[in-house]
Amino acid sequence: MSSEVKVSVCVVTYNQEKYIAECLQSLVDQVTDFPFEIIVGEDCSTDRTREIVLEFQKKYQDIVKPLLHTENVGANQNYLMTHAKACGKYIAHMDGDDYALPGKLQAQVDFLDENPECNMVFHRMNFIDGEEYVLSAEISNRILAYKFYRSDIIEFVAIGANSSKMYRKELREIKLPDFNLVDYTVNVVQVDSGYAAYCSDKALGVYRRGIGISGSLAVNNAVFNSLNYFIKIYPECKLQINTSAWAWFLSNIKNNKRTKWLFLKIIFQTGVILGLYRYIASRGFRKELSGL
C-alpha cells in the first residue's frame, strides 16, 4: 500500500451523538488496498458529538482528522470547509447520521479507476425508517448502465443519496454559486463534462429517513434558486429545467407547500410545456431512483 491518501471521506456532523460513533466506526472498518482519511467537520454541537469525534481521533490518529469549528458555521459552510480539507484523489461524502456498509470505498474507487470519464459515482442505500431497517429496491439494469450527464441530473434531480457520493478531487475546484446549496445544485455543477453513475448493484450504505431537512421550505427555496441559476448558465438545458420545475411544482401542490408558486414562475420562464409530458413519461424511472 502506498502511503499517499487516495480517498478522503468527508463527514459533516452537528448534534448527532446518537449516530456519529456508528458512522465513524463503519468508515474506519473499511477494508481497502489504498490509504484513506476521514475528515470530520464538527459544527460546535451542543451535545456529546464533539467528544465522540475526539475519542475516535485518539483511537485512530492516522485516519480520523477532525475539523473543529470555533463557532457554528451552519450546514452549508460546514460542508464546503470540510471538503476543502480533503487531500485524496477521490472525495467521498457522508452525513454524520448515516453509515457505510462493508466494501463501499473499494467498490467506488475501483469504478472510478476503471471509468476515467465518470466524474462522480453513487451506490444503493438501505435505510432506517424510525426503528425499522429496510432494504432498498433492487437496482435495475437500465439504471446500473445509465450515464447521468448534467442535463439528466437537472431533470431527474435526486439521482443518488448524498452519503453515497464519491467524486474526483479536481471537481472541487469548480466554482459553486453563492447561495445556500443542496446536493442537487452541487451535483449539477460538479459533474462538469463527465457523467455520474452507479458503481454496483449492491447496497453499500445506510440512510436514516426523517432526520435531515429533505422536503423543507429551506430546501424548496434552495432548489428554486438553483433552477434560476441553471437558466442563466445552462441555457442549452432549458427543457430539462422546465421538466424539473414541473416535478417540484406538482410535488409542492401535493404537499400543500407555499413555495409551489416559485416553481410555477420557473415553468413560465422556461416556457416549454413539453416538460410536463417528459415528467409524466419519466415517472417510472424517477420512482426507481427514489427507491435507491
N, C-alpha and C positions, 0 to 999 in steps of 0.2 A: 504493500500500500504506500502511495505517495503521501508525504506529509502535507502537501498543499490541499487546502479545503476545496472540495468540489461542489458541495451543496451547502447553502445557508438556509436554515429553516427559520423563518421569521414568525414569532409568536407574539400576538398582541393581547394584552390582558388588563382588566380592571374589575376589581371586586368579584373575583371568581375563585375564592378559596375552596369552594366545594368541588371544583373541577380541574384546577390548574395542575395539581400533582399528577392526576391521571393523564392529562395532556402531555406533560413533560416526560413522564416515565415511558409513555408509548413511543416517544421520539428517541430518547437515549437508548432504548432497547432495540432500535432498528439495526438489522444485520446488513452490512454493505461491504463492497470491495473497494470503497473510497472513504476518505475522511470527510466528516461533515461537522458543522457547528450549529448551535441553536441560540439565536439571539432573541431575548425576551424583553419586549417593551412593556414595562410595568408603569402604569399611569397614576401613581400616587393613590393606590387603593386605600379604602378606609377599613378594610377587614384584614385577614392574615395572608392575603395573596403575596405581598412582597416578602414576607417572612418565609413562605414556602419556596418562592423563587430563589432566595438566598441559600436555603438549605440544599437545593439542587445544585447551585453553583459550587458550594463547598464540597459536595459529593462527587460532582462531575466537572472538575475545574477546567479540563481541556476541551469540553464540549459546550457547556452552558455559559453564555455570556450575557448577563443582564444589562439592559439599558434602563436605568432607574431615573425617571424624571423627578426633578425637584419641585415641580408644580404640575397640576393636572392640565394636560395639553389638549385633551379631547381625542376621540376615536380617529378622526381624520389625520391629525398631526402625528399621533402615536404610530399609525400605520406607515406614514411617509418616513418618519425618523427611524423607525425600526428597520425598514427595508433599505434605507440609506447606509446602514452599518454593514450590510451583507458583503462578504468577500468572495463567496463561491462563484463558480462558473454558472451554476444554476441556483435559482432562488425559489424556495417553496414558502407558501403562506399557511398559517394555522391560527385560527381563533382559539383563545385560551379555554373555551368551554367545549371544544371538540377534541378528538384524539385520533391517532393513526392506528392502522392495523398492520400486522407484520408484512414486510415486503414492499411497503409503499415507496420509500425513497429509491430503492434499487430498480423497481419497475419503471418509475418515471424517468430516472436518469438513463436507463437503457434505451427507452423510447426516444428521448431527445438526442442521444448519441447516434442512434440509427436513422433519425429523420431530421437532417440538418435544416430543412425548410419549415419545420414545425417550431413555432416560437413559444407556444405555451401548451401545457398538457394537463388534462384533468383525469379524474377517475370516479367510479361509482362510490357513493357513501351510503352505508347503513345509517339508521337514525334512531334516536331515543325520543319517544313521544310520551312525556310525563315519566312514568316508571317503566314503560314498555319498550323493549328493544325490538326494532322492526327491520327486517331485511329489505333492502331496496329491490326494485324491479330488475329482472334480468335485462341486460343491455342488448338491444337488437343489433343485427349485423349491419344495418344501414347507418346507425349512429356510430358504431365502432369503426366503420370505414369512412365516416364523414369528415371532411376538412372544412372547418369553420373559418371562413375568411371574414374580414371586417364587416362586409355587408351582411353576412349571416348573423354575426353577433349582434349587430344593431337590430336586426329583425327579430331574432329569437330570444334575445335578452339574457335569460338565465340558462346559459349553456353548460354550466357546471358549478358545483358548490365552491365557495371561496376557499375553504380549507382543503380543497383537493387540487389547488392550482400550483404548478411549478412553471417557471419561465426562465428565459435566458437573461443573464445579468445585464447585457447591453441594452435591453429594452427598458431598464430602469432609468436610463438617461434621457428617454423621450419625454419632452415637456408635457406635463399634465395641466388641465385647466385649473384656474384659480377660484374654485368654489368647492363646497363640501362634496366629496366624492363617494360614490358607491362602487362596488366591484364591477358593475356593468360598465361604468364610464372608463375605469382603468383598463378593462379587458379590450374594449373597442379601440382605445388609443394605442395600447401597448402591443397589440397583435401585429401592427405595422404592416409590412408587405408579405408576411408569412401567414400561417394559419394556426388554429388551435385544434386539438384532437383529444380523444380518449386513448389511454395507453394500454388498457387491459379490460377484459370482461369481468374482472374480479372487483369486489368492493374492497377498498384499501384505506378506508377511514370511517369515522362515526360522527354524525352531526346531531346536535341537540336542538330539537324543534322548540319554538316558543320562548327561547332565551334572549335572542337578539332583537333587532329593530325592524326586521323584514315586514313590509306592508304598512309601516307607519307613515304619518304625514311627512315626516322629515325625508324618508326615502322617496316618496312620491314627488316632493319638491326637488330633490336632487336629480331624479330622473328627468323631470321637466327641464331643468337647467341643462342637463346633458343633451337632450334632444335639440334644444335651441342651439347649443354649441355645435352639434353634429351638422345641423343645417348650414352653418357658416363654413365649416372646414371640410365637410364631405358632401358637397352638392351632388356628386355622382350617385349618392346613396339615398336620394330623395324618396324613392318608392319604399325602400326598407324602413326609413324613418317614419313614413306615413303608416306603414303596417304596424310598427311598434307602437305608435301613438294610438292606433285603434285598439290594440291589445290592452294598453294601460287605461284608456277611456272606458272600455267595456268592463274591465275589472273594477274600476272605481265606481261605475254605475251599480254593479252587482253588490259591492260592499258599502255603498252609500257614502263615498268619500267626497268631500267638497272640492278636492283637487281635480275632480273629473273635468272641470271647465278649463283647466290648464292644458289638458291633453286634447280637448276639442279645439283649442286655439292652434295647437301644432298641426292637427288634421287640416284645418283651413289654410294654414301657412304652406303646407306641402301640397295640398290640393289634388291628391291622387286617390280617387275613390276606389281604384283598383286595389289599394292597400287593404280595404275591408275584405275583399274576396280572397286575397292572399292569406290574410289572417284566418278566415274560415277554413280555407283549404289546408292550412298547416296545423290545425288544432290537434290532430293525432300525433304529429311529430313533436309538438310542444308538450303534450301530455307525457310522452315517453321521456323527454328531457327532464320534466319536473319530478319524475319518479326516481331519478338517479342521484 
